[in-house]
Amino acid sequence: MKTTKLILTYLFAAIAFTSCSNDDNDAEPEKAIPTIDKIELGLGNNETGTIGEDFHFNAEVTAGDKIENVQVKIAQRATETYSKVWSHEITWTQYADAKNATVHKHFDIPEDAAEGKYDFIIIVNDKNGTKLEIKKNLTIYKPENLPVKPVASVLTVFLNDNFLYRKGKFSDPEAKFKNNDIFSSQVTLQGVKGDGIMYLLLINKNAKHSPESVDQIDFKKVIVYDVFEHKNKTETGEFSNIPWNGTEFTRDTPTLKIGVAKDNHVPVQQDLIANKSWATGNYTFLVLYKNTTYNINFSQSVELPFAL
């Protein structure tokens, strides 16, 4: 009798083990979910937007299986007070079926937006049925309420001390920079205070480098014509790389010879020969300014003809 009971015990245990094993084998494997990296909100990644103006968004997305779509939502918070109820949503479907995607977008903050602090929600929907949702901070300003609002009041380019570009126009559309020509420029910004820094760059189009803020500059892919900064500016006003005190210019105009071996970067000049910075092809003259006190950025560019 004891032997029979022992055999039955082993038999039931074996059946139970087999049943559990079958359950494990029948269980659906866990699905991979999307991932996201290198999120940037606002120009210079400052997590701010201005009503009626351009807004920058960037993210590197990797699907668990394949991307279905990518969405962003701007949602009001229950803990904040707004002038009206408002929300915004965008869905991008052009990344469908991709495993990886760089979502680099510019869109205007709608004119009917309400000023305030928001949740910026990023959603990646995967074709395997999973999704990833990330929540970031976003502050939306009315243009008149921005702590600083840099704008270029002067942007000139000189070719061998002669005006080439001024007030948005070229004086000679056929003129081109050549080796040993002298490049110079004056850039003046209005609407700045506190601390800030400005880089004036030449970038060969073939470098495929388009930084949208000071923090994104890859110095091995740019030629620094000038870098200049202001400190402790207590009143909102003017900032120029060639300052004028009402009587005279207080800084000499920097110059850069086309084809030179070193640029004007400080404190360490870039080796333009090692970086192969001078090459056939047109260049972008790029103004990048960052107000470090208020984390506000400004950029403007001009396409320049070169014949090297």
C-alpha positions as a Markdown table, in Angstrom:
| # | Residue | x | y | z |
|---|---|---|---|---|
| 1 | Met | 0.0 | 0.0 | 0.0 |
| 2 | Lys | 2.8 | 2.4 | 0.9 |
| 3 | Thr | 4.5 | 1.6 | -2.4 |
| 4 | Thr | 1.3 | 2.3 | -4.3 |
| 5 | Lys | 0.8 | 5.7 | -2.6 |
| 6 | Leu | 4.4 | 6.6 | -3.3 |
| 7 | Ile | 4.0 | 5.8 | -7.0 |
| 8 | Leu | 0.8 | 7.9 | -7.1 |
| 9 | Thr | 2.5 | 10.8 | -5.4 |
| 10 | Tyr | 5.3 | 10.8 | -8.0 |
| 11 | Leu | 2.7 | 10.5 | -10.8 |
| 12 | Phe | 0.7 | 13.5 | -9.6 |
| 13 | Ala | 3.9 | 15.5 | -9.2 |
| 14 | Ala | 5.0 | 14.6 | -12.7 |
| 15 | Ile | 1.7 | 15.6 | -14.1 |
| 16 | Ala | 1.8 | 19.0 | -12.2 |
| 17 | Phe | 5.3 | 19.7 | -13.4 |
| 18 | Thr | 4.4 | 18.8 | -17.0 |
| 19 | Ser | 1.3 | 21.1 | -16.8 |
| 20 | Cys | 3.4 | 24.0 | -15.5 |
| 21 | Ser | 6.0 | 23.5 | -18.2 |
| 22 | Asn | 3.3 | 23.5 | -20.8 |
| 23 | Asp | 1.9 | 26.7 | -19.3 |
| 24 | Asp | 5.4 | 28.3 | -19.5 |
| 25 | Asn | 5.8 | 27.2 | -23.1 |
| 26 | Asp | 2.4 | 28.5 | -24.1 |
| 27 | Ala | 2.9 | 32.0 | -22.4 |
| 28 | Glu | 3.3 | 34.7 | -25.0 |
| 29 | Pro | 6.9 | 36.2 | -25.0 |
| 30 | Glu | 7.2 | 39.7 | -23.7 |
| 31 | Lys | 7.1 | 42.3 | -26.5 |
| 32 | Ala | 10.0 | 44.8 | -26.8 |
| 33 | Ile | 8.9 | 48.4 | -26.3 |
| 34 | Pro | 10.3 | 51.4 | -28.1 |
| 35 | Thr | 13.1 | 53.6 | -26.7 |
| 36 | Ile | 13.9 | 57.2 | -27.2 |
| 37 | Asp | 17.1 | 59.3 | -26.8 |
| 38 | Lys | 18.6 | 62.7 | -27.4 |
| 39 | Ile | 15.4 | 64.6 | -26.8 |
| 40 | Glu | 15.5 | 68.4 | -27.5 |
| 41 | Leu | 12.7 | 70.8 | -26.9 |
| 42 | Gly | 13.0 | 74.4 | -28.0 |
| 43 | Leu | 15.8 | 76.1 | -29.8 |
| 44 | Gly | 19.0 | 75.2 | -27.8 |
| 45 | Asn | 17.0 | 72.6 | -25.9 |
| 46 | Asn | 15.7 | 75.3 | -23.5 |
| 47 | Glu | 12.2 | 73.8 | -23.0 |
| 48 | Thr | 10.5 | 77.0 | -24.0 |
| 49 | Gly | 8.2 | 78.0 | -26.8 |
| 50 | Thr | 6.9 | 81.3 | -28.0 |
| 51 | Ile | 3.3 | 81.8 | -29.2 |
| 52 | Gly | 3.2 | 82.2 | -33.0 |
| 53 | Glu | 6.9 | 81.4 | -33.4 |
| 54 | Asp | 9.0 | 78.4 | -34.6 |
| 55 | Phe | 9.6 | 75.5 | -32.1 |
| 56 | His | 12.3 | 72.9 | -32.4 |
| 57 | Phe | 11.8 | 69.2 | -31.5 |
| 58 | Asn | 14.3 | 66.4 | -31.9 |
| 59 | Ala | 14.4 | 62.8 | -30.7 |
| 60 | Glu | 16.2 | 59.6 | -31.7 |
| 61 | Val | 13.6 | 56.8 | -31.7 |
| 62 | Thr | 14.2 | 53.0 | -31.8 |
| 63 | Ala | 11.2 | 50.7 | -32.2 |
| 64 | Gly | 10.6 | 47.4 | -30.4 |
| 65 | Asp | 9.5 | 46.0 | -33.7 |
| 66 | Lys | 8.6 | 48.7 | -36.2 |
| 67 | Ile | 7.3 | 52.3 | -35.7 |
| 68 | Glu | 3.6 | 52.9 | -36.2 |
| 69 | Asn | 3.7 | 56.6 | -35.6 |
| 70 | Val | 5.2 | 59.3 | -33.3 |
| 71 | Gln | 3.0 | 61.8 | -31.5 |
| 72 | Val | 3.6 | 64.9 | -29.4 |
| 73 | Lys | 0.9 | 66.4 | -27.1 |
| 74 | Ile | 1.1 | 69.7 | -25.2 |
| 75 | Ala | -1.2 | 69.4 | -22.2 |
| 76 | Gln | -2.2 | 71.7 | -19.5 |
| 77 | Arg | -1.5 | 70.8 | -15.8 |
| 78 | Ala | -4.2 | 70.6 | -13.2 |
| 79 | Thr | -1.9 | 72.5 | -10.8 |
| 80 | Glu | -1.5 | 75.5 | -13.1 |
| 81 | Thr | -3.8 | 78.4 | -14.0 |
| 82 | Tyr | -4.3 | 79.5 | -17.6 |
| 83 | Ser | -6.2 | 82.2 | -19.4 |
| 84 | Lys | -8.2 | 79.5 | -21.2 |
| 85 | Val | -8.4 | 75.8 | -21.9 |
| 86 | Trp | -6.0 | 74.9 | -24.7 |
| 87 | Ser | -4.0 | 71.8 | -25.9 |
| 88 | His | -2.2 | 70.8 | -29.0 |
| 89 | Glu | -1.4 | 67.4 | -30.7 |
| 90 | Ile | 0.6 | 66.4 | -33.7 |
| 91 | Thr | 1.0 | 62.9 | -35.2 |
| 92 | Trp | 3.7 | 62.0 | -37.6 |
| 93 | Thr | 3.1 | 58.9 | -39.7 |
| 94 | Gln | 6.1 | 59.1 | -42.1 |
| 95 | Tyr | 8.2 | 57.0 | -39.9 |
| 96 | Ala | 5.9 | 54.0 | -40.2 |
| 97 | Asp | 7.7 | 50.6 | -40.6 |
| 98 | Ala | 11.1 | 52.0 | -39.7 |
| 99 | Lys | 13.2 | 50.4 | -36.9 |
| 100 | Asn | 15.1 | 53.6 | -36.2 |
| 101 | Ala | 14.2 | 57.3 | -36.9 |
| 102 | Thr | 15.6 | 60.7 | -36.2 |
| 103 | Val | 12.5 | 62.9 | -35.6 |
| 104 | His | 13.7 | 66.4 | -36.2 |
| 105 | Lys | 10.8 | 68.8 | -36.6 |
| 106 | His | 10.1 | 72.5 | -36.6 |
| 107 | Phe | 6.5 | 73.7 | -36.1 |
| 108 | Asp | 4.9 | 77.0 | -34.9 |
| 109 | Ile | 3.4 | 77.2 | -31.5 |
| 110 | Pro | -0.3 | 78.1 | -32.5 |
| 111 | Glu | -1.5 | 81.6 | -32.2 |
| 112 | Asp | -4.4 | 80.5 | -30.0 |
| 113 | Ala | -2.1 | 79.0 | -27.4 |
| 114 | Ala | -2.4 | 80.1 | -23.7 |
| 115 | Glu | 0.8 | 81.2 | -21.9 |
| 116 | Gly | 1.9 | 79.0 | -19.1 |
| 117 | Lys | 3.7 | 75.8 | -18.0 |
| 118 | Tyr | 2.8 | 72.6 | -19.8 |
| 119 | Asp | 3.5 | 68.9 | -20.0 |
| 120 | Phe | 5.1 | 68.0 | -23.3 |
| 121 | Ile | 4.2 | 64.4 | -23.9 |
| 122 | Ile | 6.1 | 62.3 | -26.5 |
| 123 | Ile | 4.4 | 59.0 | -27.6 |
| 124 | Val | 6.0 | 56.3 | -29.8 |
| 125 | Asn | 3.4 | 53.8 | -31.0 |
| 126 | Asp | 4.9 | 50.4 | -32.1 |
| 127 | Lys | 3.3 | 48.1 | -34.6 |
| 128 | Asn | 3.8 | 45.2 | -32.1 |
| 129 | Gly | 1.1 | 46.9 | -29.9 |
| 130 | Thr | 3.4 | 48.5 | -27.4 |
| 131 | Lys | 4.1 | 52.2 | -26.9 |
| 132 | Leu | 6.5 | 54.5 | -25.0 |
| 133 | Glu | 5.3 | 57.7 | -23.4 |
| 134 | Ile | 7.7 | 60.3 | -22.1 |
| 135 | Lys | 6.7 | 63.5 | -20.3 |
| 136 | Lys | 8.9 | 66.6 | -20.4 |
| 137 | Asn | 8.5 | 70.2 | -19.2 |
| 138 | Leu | 7.6 | 73.1 | -21.5 |
| 139 | Thr | 7.0 | 76.8 | -20.8 |
| 140 | Ile | 5.1 | 78.8 | -23.4 |
| 141 | Tyr | 5.5 | 82.6 | -23.5 |
| 142 | Lys | 3.7 | 85.4 | -25.2 |
| 143 | Pro | 6.4 | 87.2 | -27.3 |
| 144 | Glu | 6.1 | 90.3 | -25.2 |
| 145 | Asn | 6.8 | 88.3 | -22.0 |
| 146 | Leu | 10.0 | 86.7 | -23.0 |
| 147 | Pro | 12.8 | 87.7 | -20.6 |
| 148 | Val | 15.0 | 88.5 | -23.6 |
| 149 | Lys | 14.2 | 88.5 | -27.3 |
| 150 | Pro | 17.4 | 88.8 | -29.4 |
| 151 | Val | 17.0 | 90.0 | -33.0 |
| 152 | Ala | 19.6 | 91.0 | -35.5 |
| 153 | Ser | 19.5 | 94.7 | -36.3 |
| 154 | Val | 22.7 | 94.6 | -38.3 |
| 155 | Leu | 24.1 | 91.7 | -40.3 |
| 156 | Thr | 26.7 | 92.6 | -42.8 |
| 157 | Val | 29.4 | 90.7 | -44.7 |
| 158 | Phe | 32.4 | 92.4 | -46.2 |
| 159 | Leu | 34.6 | 91.0 | -49.1 |
| 160 | Asn | 38.0 | 92.7 | -49.0 |
| 161 | Asp | 36.6 | 95.6 | -46.9 |
| 162 | Asn | 33.7 | 96.2 | -49.4 |
| 163 | Phe | 30.1 | 95.5 | -48.5 |
| 164 | Leu | 29.0 | 92.2 | -50.0 |
| 165 | Tyr | 25.8 | 91.6 | -48.0 |
| 166 | Arg | 23.8 | 94.4 | -46.2 |
| 167 | Lys | 20.2 | 94.8 | -45.2 |
| 168 | Gly | 19.3 | 91.4 | -46.6 |
| 169 | Lys | 20.7 | 92.0 | -50.0 |
| 170 | Phe | 24.0 | 91.3 | -51.9 |
| 171 | Ser | 25.6 | 94.3 | -53.5 |
| 172 | Asp | 27.1 | 92.1 | -56.2 |
| 173 | Pro | 25.3 | 88.8 | -56.8 |
| 174 | Glu | 28.1 | 87.5 | -59.0 |
| 175 | Ala | 30.9 | 88.1 | -56.5 |
| 176 | Lys | 32.5 | 85.1 | -54.8 |
| 177 | Phe | 35.1 | 84.5 | -52.1 |
| 178 | Lys | 38.4 | 83.1 | -53.3 |
| 179 | Asn | 41.6 | 82.0 | -51.7 |
| 180 | Asn | 43.4 | 84.9 | -49.9 |
| 181 | Asp | 40.3 | 87.1 | -49.9 |
| 182 | Ile | 39.5 | 88.8 | -46.6 |
| 183 | Phe | 36.2 | 88.0 | -44.9 |
| 184 | Ser | 34.8 | 90.2 | -42.2 |
| 185 | Ser | 31.4 | 90.9 | -40.7 |
| 186 | Gln | 29.5 | 93.1 | -38.2 |
| 187 | Val | 26.6 | 91.6 | -36.3 |
| 188 | Thr | 24.5 | 93.6 | -33.9 |
| 189 | Leu | 21.7 | 92.1 | -31.8 |
| 190 | Gln | 18.9 | 94.0 | -30.0 |
| 191 | Gly | 16.9 | 92.9 | -27.0 |
| 192 | Val | 19.6 | 91.3 | -24.8 |
| 193 | Lys | 20.7 | 91.7 | -21.2 |
| 194 | Gly | 22.5 | 89.6 | -18.6 |
| 195 | Asp | 25.2 | 87.4 | -19.9 |
| 196 | Gly | 25.5 | 86.0 | -23.4 |
| 197 | Ile | 27.9 | 84.7 | -26.1 |
| 198 | Met | 27.9 | 85.0 | -29.9 |
| 199 | Tyr | 29.7 | 82.8 | -32.4 |
| 200 | Leu | 30.0 | 83.8 | -36.0 |
| 201 | Leu | 30.8 | 80.8 | -38.2 |
| 202 | Leu | 31.6 | 79.8 | -41.7 |
| 203 | Ile | 30.5 | 76.2 | -42.5 |
| 204 | Asn | 31.1 | 74.4 | -45.7 |
| 205 | Lys | 27.9 | 72.9 | -47.0 |
| 206 | Asn | 29.6 | 69.6 | -47.7 |
| 207 | Ala | 30.3 | 69.3 | -43.9 |
| 208 | Lys | 26.5 | 68.7 | -43.5 |
| 209 | His | 26.6 | 70.4 | -40.1 |
| 210 | Ser | 23.7 | 72.7 | -39.2 |
| 211 | Pro | 23.9 | 73.6 | -35.5 |
| 212 | Glu | 20.8 | 75.4 | -34.2 |
| 213 | Ser | 22.4 | 76.6 | -31.0 |
| 214 | Val | 25.8 | 77.3 | -29.5 |
| 215 | Asp | 25.7 | 74.0 | -27.6 |
| 216 | Gln | 25.4 | 72.0 | -30.8 |
| 217 | Ile | 28.5 | 73.4 | -32.5 |
| 218 | Asp | 31.0 | 70.7 | -33.6 |
| 219 | Phe | 34.1 | 72.8 | -33.9 |
| 220 | Lys | 35.9 | 70.3 | -36.1 |
| 221 | Lys | 33.2 | 71.1 | -38.8 |
| 222 | Val | 33.2 | 74.9 | -38.6 |
| 223 | Ile | 35.4 | 77.9 | -39.1 |
| 224 | Val | 35.2 | 80.4 | -36.3 |
| 225 | Tyr | 35.3 | 83.9 | -37.7 |
| 226 | Asp | 34.6 | 85.5 | -34.4 |
| 227 | Val | 33.4 | 84.8 | -30.8 |
| 228 | Phe | 32.4 | 87.6 | -28.5 |
| 229 | Glu | 30.4 | 87.8 | -25.2 |
| 230 | His | 28.7 | 90.3 | -22.9 |
| 231 | Lys | 28.6 | 90.1 | -19.1 |
| 232 | Asn | 26.3 | 91.6 | -16.4 |
| 233 | Lys | 24.3 | 93.7 | -18.9 |
| 234 | Thr | 21.7 | 95.2 | -16.5 |
| 235 | Glu | 19.4 | 96.9 | -19.0 |
| 236 | Thr | 17.9 | 95.4 | -22.2 |
| 237 | Gly | 19.8 | 96.8 | -25.2 |
| 238 | Glu | 22.3 | 96.3 | -27.9 |
| 239 | Phe | 25.2 | 93.8 | -28.3 |
| 240 | Ser | 27.6 | 93.9 | -31.2 |
| 241 | Asn | 30.9 | 92.2 | -32.1 |
| 242 | Ile | 32.0 | 95.6 | -33.2 |
| 243 | Pro | 30.7 | 97.8 | -30.4 |
| 244 | Trp | 30.0 | 101.5 | -30.9 |
| 245 | Asn | 30.0 | 103.8 | -27.8 |
| 246 | Gly | 28.4 | 106.7 | -29.6 |
| 247 | Thr | 31.7 | 108.3 | -30.7 |
| 248 | Glu | 33.8 | 105.4 | -32.0 |
| 249 | Phe | 34.1 | 101.7 | -32.4 |
| 250 | Thr | 35.7 | 100.2 | -29.3 |
| 251 | Arg | 36.8 | 96.9 | -30.9 |
| 252 | Asp | 38.7 | 96.4 | -34.2 |
| 253 | Thr | 36.8 | 94.5 | -36.8 |
| 254 | Pro | 38.2 | 90.9 | -36.9 |
| 255 | Thr | 39.4 | 89.6 | -40.2 |
| 256 | Leu | 39.8 | 86.1 | -41.6 |
| 257 | Lys | 41.8 | 85.3 | -44.7 |
| 258 | Ile | 40.2 | 82.6 | -46.9 |
| 259 | Gly | 42.4 | 79.5 | -46.9 |
| 260 | Val | 44.3 | 80.4 | -43.7 |
| 261 | Ala | 45.6 | 77.5 | -41.5 |
| 262 | Lys | 44.0 | 78.7 | -38.3 |
| 263 | Asp | 40.7 | 80.3 | -37.5 |
| 264 | Asn | 39.8 | 83.0 | -34.8 |
| 265 | His | 38.5 | 80.6 | -32.2 |
| 266 | Val | 39.4 | 81.5 | -28.6 |
| 267 | Pro | 41.1 | 80.4 | -26.4 |
| 268 | Val | 42.4 | 77.7 | -28.9 |
| 269 | Gln | 42.4 | 78.3 | -32.6 |
| 270 | Gln | 41.1 | 75.4 | -34.8 |
| 271 | Asp | 43.5 | 73.7 | -37.3 |
| 272 | Leu | 41.6 | 74.3 | -40.5 |
| 273 | Ile | 44.1 | 72.2 | -42.5 |
| 274 | Ala | 43.8 | 69.1 | -40.3 |
| 275 | Asn | 40.0 | 69.5 | -40.2 |
| 276 | Lys | 39.9 | 70.0 | -44.0 |
| 277 | Ser | 37.7 | 73.0 | -43.4 |
| 278 | Trp | 38.5 | 74.8 | -46.7 |
| 279 | Ala | 37.0 | 72.9 | -49.5 |
| 280 | Thr | 35.3 | 73.4 | -52.8 |
| 281 | Gly | 31.6 | 74.4 | -52.4 |
| 282 | Asn | 29.5 | 77.1 | -50.9 |
| 283 | Tyr | 29.5 | 78.1 | -47.3 |
| 284 | Thr | 26.9 | 79.2 | -44.8 |
| 285 | Phe | 27.7 | 82.2 | -42.6 |
| 286 | Leu | 25.9 | 81.4 | -39.4 |
| 287 | Val | 25.2 | 83.6 | -36.4 |
| 288 | Leu | 24.6 | 81.7 | -33.1 |
| 289 | Tyr | 23.9 | 83.5 | -29.9 |
| 290 | Lys | 23.1 | 82.1 | -26.5 |
| 291 | Asn | 21.9 | 84.2 | -23.6 |
| 292 | Thr | 23.3 | 82.2 | -20.7 |
| 293 | Thr | 21.4 | 84.1 | -18.0 |
| 294 | Tyr | 18.0 | 83.2 | -19.5 |
| 295 | Asn | 18.8 | 80.2 | -21.6 |
| 296 | Ile | 17.4 | 81.9 | -24.7 |
| 297 | Asn | 19.0 | 81.3 | -28.2 |
| 298 | Phe | 19.1 | 83.1 | -31.5 |
| 299 | Ser | 20.3 | 82.0 | -34.9 |
| 300 | Gln | 20.4 | 83.5 | -38.4 |
| 301 | Ser | 22.3 | 82.5 | -41.5 |
| 302 | Val | 23.3 | 83.7 | -45.0 |
| 303 | Glu | 24.4 | 81.5 | -47.9 |
| 304 | Leu | 27.7 | 82.8 | -49.3 |
| 305 | Pro | 29.2 | 81.9 | -52.7 |
| 306 | Phe | 32.8 | 80.6 | -52.7 |
| 307 | Ala | 35.1 | 79.7 | -55.6 |
| 308 | Leu | 38.1 | 77.9 | -54.0 |
